[in-house]
């Protein structure tokens, strides 16, 4: 069987290959992600709908809506969103009751690593709240 790395140049190449492999494996480590970075995984968004209407729920990322799903009247749903989607400047939740012209948009949400979002939709939309836990 032939040796892949022969002589001093081969040994340097082998050492370089090992070093690159090691550095790429560490690049995903939490220590190297920086402060406030999200781990790969998901963020839970819990929505409780106390409104008389079913609602569509959107995640607003820098003003662009992304539909999460629908929450039926007087019920609760949980949505899992990829944590990497929160690496933007402006995160909000938009609630759009089906059959109504009214909508509700949350204030800007600041989310730290490992946190989740809870949205409570009230019958009077202006009384709805968002919290980070």
Buried (B, 14 or more C-beta within 10 A) or exposed (E): EEEEEEEEEEEEBEEEEEEEEEEEEEEEEEEEBEEEEBEEEBBEBBBBBBBEBBBBBBBBBEEEBEEBEBBEBEEEBBBEBEBEBBEEEEBBBBBBBEEEEEEBBBEEBEBEBEBBBBBBBBBEBEEBEBEEE
